[in-house]
Amino acid sequence: MEILWNGVPREISGGITVAEFLAACGMKPEAVVVELNDEITGAEELCRRLNAGDRLNAFRIVAGG
């Protein structure tokens, strides 16, 4: 099935959760802000299974000083 990942179409296998997808992309869920279908998500949404057509964006948290 296809989702939009950071604005780019991406084929993924069905049944994968947001957390599993992020891990497969080398991202730690606790180190990113996740936007799913135009809404910023909380930790409870990481267990949500992705569906065809979902729009998923992740923004890395960077600290400066």
Summary of the structure (lengths in Angstrom):
residues: 65
radius of gyration: 11.5
end to end distance: 41.6
largest distance: 41.6
contacts: 152
relative contact order: 0.30
helix: 23%
strand: 35%
